[in-house]
Amino acid sequence: MRTLKVINYNYDECRQTLVQMVIIDELFFNFMEGKGFRLFSKILQPRFDIPSRFTVMRDCLKIYVEEKGRLRTTLRGQRLCLITYTWISI
């Protein structure tokens, strides 16, 4: 026998998760404008209206500013040295 489970829909949570996906996977901001993603999204959650790339861009910038402040607070009073090694090969 199968049982039904009620799943709550939260637009803000879906939007935040979309922004996290763009950041984590380093996607282009116009990724969500693609036909394939729109089709997948509508099947997955028909009530989710995909935000524009400008909205996603603003949300990413907001997360950046928050994380930058958190990192600045964490590193306050400490020294940090970043070194990169760049190799060029033909």
FENQUIMO-V281805 format. One record per backbone hydrogen bond with DSSP energy under -1.0 kcal/mol. NH is the residue of the N-H (numbers start at 1). CO is the residue of the C=O. Records with the same first field share a line. If there is no record, write none. Layout:
NH = CO, CO
//
This chain:
14 = 10
15 = 11
16 = 12
17 = 13
18 = 14
19 = 15
20 = 16
21 = 17
22 = 18
23 = 19
24 = 20
25 = 21
27 = 22
31 = 28
33 = 30
34 = 31
38 = 34
39 = 35
40 = 36
41 = 37
42 = 38
43 = 39
44 = 40
45 = 41
48 = 45
56 = 52
57 = 53
58 = 54
59 = 55
60 = 56
61 = 57
62 = 58
63 = 59
64 = 60
65 = 61
66 = 62
67 = 63
68 = 64
69 = 65
70 = 66
71 = 67
72 = 68
73 = 69
74 = 70
75 = 71
78 = 75
//
